Amino acid sequence: MKMKRFISSLILLLICSSSAFAIDSKLVIGVVNFMTCLSESKYGKNEQAQLENIKKQWSSLIEETEKELGDLNTKFEDHDYLDGLSPEAEEELKMKQSALHQDLAKYQNQLYQILNQANYFFIQKMSTNISTASESIAENRKLDLVLNKEACFYNNPKIDITDLVIKQMDKNYEKETVKNEPTAKDEEKALTEAKSTQAKTTK
């Protein structure tokens, strides 16, 4: 009796598993290459350009500080120059050297923190953009599921919708850019008027 129940339960389990597999096999799936969307979409290129601009600004400040510190270190290696300084002037030079060391360390640390934070928000923002575009493509193509390609060990190239998602992202980017243009122009106009008013006041 127990054996019959076990066999019956096993058969029922197999039937349920087969049904579940049949349902899953009907899923229409698409995959998206996340990194390609980051590098090839207009959203991604714009965000990366902003990151690069931030990096350049801070790198320029760091390079200037390094140059100033290098010039100061050269003076300390010149014994004839040091012999011509008063004790007070030499002490002032040492204080300046110490301050530059601190500034350099501070700028490098700030750049590291800013880039880390900017990269974090960049990935978050891009994830949202990719998700929105993927949803639009899924609706148009009647897809049940869209996966990140990096999460798959293998996928048939036929289900790769990366190019479609990038095109949709670019469309969304253009719409957003047009929508934000009036605001950007208003801000630029207000800034110009403020500078003009300040110039008149100064006169």
RODO-2510 file (C-alpha; in nm, 4 decimals, decimal comma):
residues 203
     n   res          X          Y          Z
     1     m     0,0000     0,0000     0,0000
     2     k     0,2767     0,2410     0,0959
     3     m     0,4641     0,1559    -0,2236
     4     k     0,1543     0,2324    -0,4337
     5     r     0,1120     0,5684    -0,2607
     6     f     0,4782     0,6484    -0,3188
     7     i     0,4528     0,5606    -0,6892
     8     s     0,1302     0,7632    -0,7235
     9     s     0,2928     1,0635    -0,5559
    10     l     0,5976     1,0299    -0,7791
    11     i     0,3837     1,0178    -1,0940
    12     l     0,1869     1,3239    -0,9777
    13     l     0,5111     1,5106    -0,9110
    14     l     0,6432     1,4259    -1,2572
    15     i     0,3188     1,5437    -1,4185
    16     c     0,3323     1,8746    -1,2282
    17     s     0,6995     1,9232    -1,3165
    18     s     0,6281     1,8527    -1,6829
    19     s     0,3414     2,1027    -1,6803
    20     a     0,5603     2,3661    -1,5201
    21     f     0,8339     2,3013    -1,7766
    22     a     0,5806     2,3285    -2,0584
    23     i     0,4649     2,6659    -1,9265
    24     d     0,8241     2,7879    -1,8878
    25     s     0,9168     2,6689    -2,2361
    26     k     0,6534     2,9033    -2,3800
    27     l     0,8268     3,2073    -2,2322
    28     v     0,9578     3,4496    -2,4941
    29     i     1,2897     3,5802    -2,3644
    30     g     1,5277     3,8566    -2,4691
    31     v     1,8769     3,9366    -2,3421
    32     v     2,0529     4,2727    -2,3208
    33     n     2,4258     4,3424    -2,2998
    34     f     2,4416     4,5933    -2,0139
    35     m     2,7998     4,7080    -2,0822
    36     t     2,7297     4,7674    -2,4520
    37     c     2,4327     4,9865    -2,3568
    38     l     2,6619     5,1873    -2,1279
    39     s     2,9253     5,2461    -2,3946
    40     e     2,7151     5,2787    -2,7110
    41     s     2,3950     5,4609    -2,6104
    42     k     2,3647     5,8413    -2,6151
    43     y     2,2700     5,8307    -2,2479
    44     g     2,5879     5,6392    -2,1672
    45     k     2,8157     5,8571    -2,3799
    46     n     2,6727     6,1742    -2,2253
    47     e     2,7148     6,0460    -1,8696
    48     q     3,0683     5,9240    -1,9403
    49     a     3,1583     6,2637    -2,0893
    50     q     3,0409     6,4315    -1,7680
    51     l     3,2473     6,1896    -1,5589
    52     e     3,5513     6,2583    -1,7760
    53     n     3,4982     6,6343    -1,7367
    54     i     3,4907     6,6021    -1,3570
    55     k     3,8054     6,3900    -1,3679
    56     k     3,9865     6,6448    -1,5887
    57     q     3,8981     6,9374    -1,3605
    58     w     4,0268     6,7632    -1,0496
    59     s     4,3275     6,6150    -1,2298
    60     s     4,4237     6,9652    -1,3416
    61     l     4,4086     7,0891    -0,9813
    62     i     4,6156     6,7923    -0,8630
    63     e     4,8757     6,8465    -1,1377
    64     e     4,9098     7,2158    -1,0468
    65     t     4,9604     7,1272    -0,6804
    66     e     5,2143     6,8575    -0,7713
    67     k     5,4063     7,1059    -0,9882
    68     e     5,4105     7,3680    -0,7122
    69     l     5,5246     7,1051    -0,4627
    70     g     5,7922     6,9834    -0,7050
    71     d     5,9279     7,3369    -0,7480
    72     l     5,9395     7,3764    -0,3715
    73     n     6,1191     7,0436    -0,3247
    74     t     6,3789     7,1554    -0,5802
    75     k     6,4463     7,4652    -0,3712
    76     f     6,5058     7,2498    -0,0635
    77     e     6,7622     7,0474    -0,2607
    78     d     6,9495     7,3663    -0,3537
    79     h     7,1886     7,4277    -0,0619
    80     d     7,3051     7,7628    -0,1995
    81     y     6,9442     7,8811    -0,2103
    82     l     6,8793     7,7627     0,1464
    83     d     7,1985     7,9288     0,2748
    84     g     7,0678     8,2602     0,1467
    85     l     6,7435     8,2326     0,3452
    86     s     6,6831     8,3588     0,6945
    87     p     6,5653     8,1000     0,9526
    88     e     6,2194     8,2575     0,9426
    89     a     6,1995     8,2371     0,5617
    90     e     6,3154     7,8736     0,5652
    91     e     6,0559     7,7877     0,8286
    92     e     5,7870     7,9577     0,6214
    93     l     5,8985     7,7531     0,3208
    94     k     5,8731     7,4315     0,5245
    95     m     5,5217     7,5243     0,6365
    96     k     5,4218     7,5876     0,2757
    97     q     5,5680     7,2505     0,1752
    98     s     5,3697     7,0753     0,4490
    99     a     5,0502     7,2576     0,3473
   100     l     5,0973     7,1536    -0,0163
   101     h     5,1461     6,7900     0,0882
   102     q     4,8184     6,8085     0,2819
   103     d     4,6370     6,9780    -0,0070
   104     l     4,7615     6,7157    -0,2531
   105     a     4,6461     6,4284    -0,0314
   106     k     4,3103     6,6024     0,0206
   107     y     4,2521     6,6599    -0,3516
   108     q     4,3442     6,3001    -0,4382
   109     n     4,1101     6,1669    -0,1693
   110     q     3,8265     6,3965    -0,2800
   111     l     3,8717     6,2939    -0,6441
   112     y     3,8560     5,9270    -0,5433
   113     q     3,5360     5,9817    -0,3416
   114     i     3,3704     6,1986    -0,6087
   115     l     3,4440     5,9494    -0,8875
   116     n     3,3198     5,6587    -0,6762
   117     q     2,9959     5,8413    -0,5973
   118     a     2,9542     5,9596    -0,9577
   119     n     3,0098     5,6056    -1,0890
   120     y     2,7535     5,4703    -0,8430
   121     f     2,4872     5,7186    -0,9579
   122     f     2,5900     5,6618    -1,3209
   123     i     2,5225     5,2873    -1,2934
   124     q     2,1939     5,3500    -1,1099
   125     k     2,0754     5,5997    -1,3707
   126     m     2,1799     5,3788    -1,6610
   127     s     2,0082     5,0761    -1,5048
   128     t     1,6851     5,2759    -1,4947
   129     n     1,7284     5,3911    -1,8567
   130     i     1,8045     5,0388    -1,9796
   131     s     1,5117     4,8977    -1,7828
   132     t     1,2712     5,1570    -1,9298
   133     a     1,3906     5,0904    -2,2858
   134     s     1,3786     4,7119    -2,2328
   135     e     1,0206     4,7383    -2,1127
   136     s     0,9208     4,9252    -2,4302
   137     i     1,0897     4,6664    -2,6522
   138     a     0,9334     4,3823    -2,4529
   139     e     0,5863     4,5306    -2,5040
   140     n     0,6404     4,5767    -2,8790
   141     r     0,7904     4,2317    -2,9313
   142     k     0,5632     4,0504    -2,6853
   143     l     0,8525     3,9355    -2,4686
   144     d     0,7776     3,7788    -2,1306
   145     l     1,1226     3,8289    -1,9841
   146     v     1,4318     4,0423    -2,0511
   147     l     1,7589     3,9353    -1,8871
   148     n     2,0993     4,0935    -1,8428
   149     k     2,3324     3,9029    -2,0762
   150     e     2,6015     3,8976    -1,8073
   151     a     2,3746     3,6766    -1,5947
   152     c     2,3625     3,4088    -1,8677
   153     f     2,6264     3,1431    -1,9274
   154     y     2,4955     3,1114    -2,2814
   155     n     2,2213     3,2564    -2,4961
   156     n     2,1179     3,2100    -2,8558
   157     p     2,2230     3,5253    -3,0488
   158     k     1,8722     3,5336    -3,1964
   159     i     1,7278     3,6489    -2,8614
   160     d     1,9807     3,9332    -2,8168
   161     i     1,7881     4,2629    -2,8268
   162     t     2,0755     4,4928    -2,7270
   163     d     2,0690     4,6953    -3,0512
   164     l     1,6939     4,7482    -3,0220
   165     v     1,7280     4,8596    -2,6605
   166     i     2,0048     5,1068    -2,7511
   167     k     1,7904     5,2553    -3,0292
   168     q     1,5020     5,2944    -2,7842
   169     m     1,7349     5,4506    -2,5271
   170     d     1,8542     5,7005    -2,7884
   171     k     1,4928     5,7914    -2,8710
   172     n     1,4204     5,8451    -2,5016
   173     y     1,7367     6,0541    -2,4698
   174     e     1,6358     6,2798    -2,7601
   175     k     1,2897     6,3328    -2,6100
   176     e     1,4394     6,4146    -2,2707
   177     t     1,6923     6,6546    -2,4258
   178     v     1,4217     6,8445    -2,6170
   179     k     1,2078     6,8576    -2,3035
   180     n     1,4934     7,0020    -2,0952
   181     e     1,6071     7,2588    -2,3548
   182     p     1,3687     7,5392    -2,2426
   183     t     1,4812     7,4967    -1,8807
   184     a     1,8482     7,5092    -1,9809
   185     k     1,7894     7,8241    -2,1902
   186     d     1,6010     7,9918    -1,9042
   187     e     1,8859     7,9131    -1,6647
   188     e     2,1430     8,0499    -1,9114
   189     k     1,9358     8,3666    -1,9648
   190     a     1,8975     8,4205    -1,5900
   191     l     2,2733     8,3756    -1,5418
   192     t     2,3501     8,6287    -1,8194
   193     e     2,1071     8,8821    -1,6708
   194     a     2,2568     8,8336    -1,3248
   195     k     2,6081     8,8972    -1,4589
   196     s     2,4855     9,2078    -1,6458
   197     t     2,3166     9,3438    -1,3324
   198     q     2,6292     9,2755    -1,1274
   199     a     2,8455     9,4577    -1,3845
   200     k     2,6173     9,7652    -1,3774
   201     t     2,6195     9,7677    -0,9970
   202     t     2,9994     9,7497    -0,9946
   203     k     3,0202    10,0521    -1,2258
***
